Amino acid sequence: MSNTATSISDYDAITKLIQHYIDGAVSGRGELMKPAFHQDATIYGYVGPDLFAGPIQGLYDWNDENGPAKEMKSTITHIDVVGNAASVRLESDNWTGHRFTDFFNLLKIDGKWQVMNKVFHLHD
C-alpha cells in the first residue's frame, strides 16, 4: 500500500481533460476531443462482432459521422492515479442511442495529462 497521496489538482486536471472528450461527443465534433488525446493514442473495442481498433483518428472520424449526441449523459465513475500514470472509467448513456463504458489510460507528459489509449465496451 502506498503512503503517497495524489494531489487533488491531478484529479481536477484529469476531469477537465475527459470533459474535452464529452464535449466532442455532445457536439458531434471530433476536433473538440483532440486536446484530451496524445497524438499517438489508440482506440480498441467491439462494435457488434467487429473489432474497432487503431489510431485515435478513427474515433474522431466516427464521431464526426455519427453527429451530435445532445441528449448524452456521462459520468466519471472512477479515477485512479499513481505518480504519472492514471486510469479513468467513464459511463455514457444515449450517445445517439448507444451506451458505452470507456476505459482511458493516461500519462502525465511534461506536466500535462494525456489519454494514451481508450478501450470501450458498447452495450447491447
C-alpha positions as a Markdown table, in Angstrom:
| # | Residue | x | y | z |
|---|---|---|---|---|
| 1 | Met | 0.0 | 0.0 | 0.0 |
| 2 | Ser | 1.3 | 3.4 | -0.9 |
| 3 | Asn | 1.7 | 6.2 | 1.6 |
| 4 | Thr | 1.9 | 8.9 | -1.1 |
| 5 | Ala | -1.3 | 10.9 | -1.5 |
| 6 | Thr | -2.3 | 12.0 | -5.0 |
| 7 | Ser | -2.8 | 15.7 | -5.5 |
| 8 | Ile | -6.4 | 16.9 | -5.8 |
| 9 | Ser | -5.1 | 19.1 | -8.7 |
| 10 | Asp | -4.3 | 15.8 | -10.7 |
| 11 | Tyr | -7.9 | 14.6 | -10.3 |
| 12 | Asp | -9.2 | 18.1 | -11.3 |
| 13 | Ala | -6.9 | 18.2 | -14.4 |
| 14 | Ile | -8.0 | 14.7 | -15.4 |
| 15 | Thr | -11.7 | 15.5 | -15.0 |
| 16 | Lys | -11.2 | 18.6 | -17.2 |
| 17 | Leu | -9.3 | 16.5 | -19.8 |
| 18 | Ile | -12.1 | 13.9 | -20.0 |
| 19 | Gln | -14.6 | 16.8 | -20.4 |
| 20 | His | -13.0 | 17.6 | -23.8 |
| 21 | Tyr | -14.0 | 14.0 | -24.9 |
| 22 | Ile | -17.5 | 14.5 | -23.6 |
| 23 | Asp | -17.9 | 17.9 | -25.2 |
| 24 | Gly | -16.7 | 16.5 | -28.6 |
| 25 | Ala | -19.3 | 13.7 | -28.3 |
| 26 | Val | -22.2 | 16.1 | -27.4 |
| 27 | Ser | -21.3 | 18.4 | -30.2 |
| 28 | Gly | -20.5 | 15.7 | -32.8 |
| 29 | Arg | -17.1 | 17.3 | -33.5 |
| 30 | Gly | -14.1 | 15.1 | -33.2 |
| 31 | Glu | -11.8 | 18.1 | -33.2 |
| 32 | Leu | -13.1 | 19.1 | -29.7 |
| 33 | Met | -11.9 | 15.7 | -28.4 |
| 34 | Lys | -8.3 | 16.1 | -29.7 |
| 35 | Pro | -7.0 | 18.1 | -26.7 |
| 36 | Ala | -7.7 | 15.0 | -24.5 |
| 37 | Phe | -5.6 | 12.6 | -26.5 |
| 38 | His | -1.9 | 12.2 | -27.2 |
| 39 | Gln | -1.2 | 12.4 | -31.0 |
| 40 | Asp | -0.2 | 8.7 | -31.0 |
| 41 | Ala | -3.2 | 7.5 | -28.9 |
| 42 | Thr | -5.1 | 4.3 | -29.9 |
| 43 | Ile | -8.6 | 3.0 | -29.5 |
| 44 | Tyr | -9.9 | -0.6 | -29.1 |
| 45 | Gly | -13.3 | -2.1 | -28.7 |
| 46 | Tyr | -16.0 | -4.2 | -30.4 |
| 47 | Val | -18.9 | -2.9 | -32.4 |
| 48 | Gly | -21.0 | -6.0 | -32.6 |
| 49 | Pro | -18.7 | -8.8 | -33.8 |
| 50 | Asp | -16.3 | -6.3 | -35.4 |
| 51 | Leu | -13.1 | -5.1 | -33.7 |
| 52 | Phe | -12.8 | -1.3 | -33.9 |
| 53 | Ala | -9.1 | -0.8 | -33.5 |
| 54 | Gly | -6.3 | 1.6 | -34.4 |
| 55 | Pro | -5.2 | 5.2 | -34.2 |
| 56 | Ile | -7.4 | 7.6 | -32.3 |
| 57 | Gln | -8.3 | 9.4 | -35.6 |
| 58 | Gly | -10.8 | 6.6 | -36.1 |
| 59 | Leu | -12.7 | 7.9 | -33.1 |
| 60 | Tyr | -12.7 | 11.4 | -34.4 |
| 61 | Asp | -13.9 | 10.3 | -37.8 |
| 62 | Trp | -16.7 | 8.1 | -36.3 |
| 63 | Asn | -17.8 | 10.9 | -34.0 |
| 64 | Asp | -18.0 | 13.4 | -37.0 |
| 65 | Glu | -20.0 | 10.8 | -39.0 |
| 66 | Asn | -22.3 | 10.0 | -36.0 |
| 67 | Gly | -23.2 | 13.6 | -35.4 |
| 68 | Pro | -24.2 | 15.4 | -32.2 |
| 69 | Ala | -25.3 | 13.5 | -29.1 |
| 70 | Lys | -27.1 | 16.4 | -27.4 |
| 71 | Glu | -29.0 | 14.0 | -25.0 |
| 72 | Met | -25.9 | 12.1 | -23.9 |
| 73 | Lys | -25.3 | 11.9 | -20.1 |
| 74 | Ser | -21.8 | 10.9 | -18.9 |
| 75 | Thr | -20.3 | 10.2 | -15.5 |
| 76 | Ile | -16.8 | 9.5 | -14.5 |
| 77 | Thr | -17.2 | 6.6 | -12.1 |
| 78 | His | -13.5 | 6.0 | -11.3 |
| 79 | Ile | -10.2 | 7.8 | -11.4 |
| 80 | Asp | -7.0 | 6.0 | -10.3 |
| 81 | Val | -3.7 | 7.9 | -10.2 |
| 82 | Val | -0.3 | 6.6 | -9.3 |
| 83 | Gly | 2.5 | 9.0 | -10.0 |
| 84 | Asn | 2.5 | 10.0 | -13.6 |
| 85 | Ala | 0.0 | 7.2 | -14.7 |
| 86 | Ala | -3.7 | 7.2 | -14.4 |
| 87 | Ser | -6.9 | 5.4 | -15.5 |
| 88 | Val | -10.4 | 6.6 | -15.9 |
| 89 | Arg | -13.7 | 4.8 | -16.2 |
| 90 | Leu | -16.5 | 6.8 | -17.9 |
| 91 | Glu | -20.1 | 5.7 | -18.4 |
| 92 | Ser | -22.1 | 7.4 | -21.2 |
| 93 | Asp | -25.8 | 6.9 | -21.9 |
| 94 | Asn | -27.6 | 7.8 | -25.0 |
| 95 | Trp | -24.7 | 8.6 | -27.3 |
| 96 | Thr | -27.2 | 8.8 | -30.2 |
| 97 | Gly | -28.9 | 5.8 | -28.8 |
| 98 | His | -25.8 | 3.9 | -27.7 |
| 99 | Arg | -24.5 | 3.2 | -24.2 |
| 100 | Phe | -20.7 | 3.0 | -23.7 |
| 101 | Thr | -18.3 | 2.1 | -20.9 |
| 102 | Asp | -14.9 | 3.7 | -21.7 |
| 103 | Phe | -11.6 | 2.9 | -20.0 |
| 104 | Phe | -8.9 | 5.6 | -20.6 |
| 105 | Asn | -5.2 | 5.1 | -19.8 |
| 106 | Leu | -3.4 | 8.4 | -19.2 |
| 107 | Leu | 0.1 | 9.5 | -18.8 |
| 108 | Lys | 1.4 | 12.8 | -17.5 |
| 109 | Ile | 3.9 | 14.1 | -20.1 |
| 110 | Asp | 5.8 | 17.3 | -19.4 |
| 111 | Gly | 3.3 | 18.1 | -16.6 |
| 112 | Lys | 0.2 | 17.6 | -18.8 |
| 113 | Trp | -2.2 | 14.7 | -18.6 |
| 114 | Gln | -3.0 | 13.0 | -21.9 |
| 115 | Val | -5.0 | 9.9 | -22.9 |
| 116 | Met | -2.7 | 7.4 | -24.4 |
| 117 | Asn | -5.3 | 4.6 | -25.0 |
| 118 | Lys | -9.1 | 4.2 | -25.0 |
| 119 | Val | -10.7 | 0.8 | -24.6 |
| 120 | Phe | -14.5 | 0.7 | -24.8 |
| 121 | His | -17.5 | -1.6 | -24.4 |
| 122 | Leu | -20.6 | -0.9 | -26.4 |
| 123 | His | -23.6 | -2.2 | -24.5 |
| 124 | Asp | -26.4 | -4.1 | -26.3 |
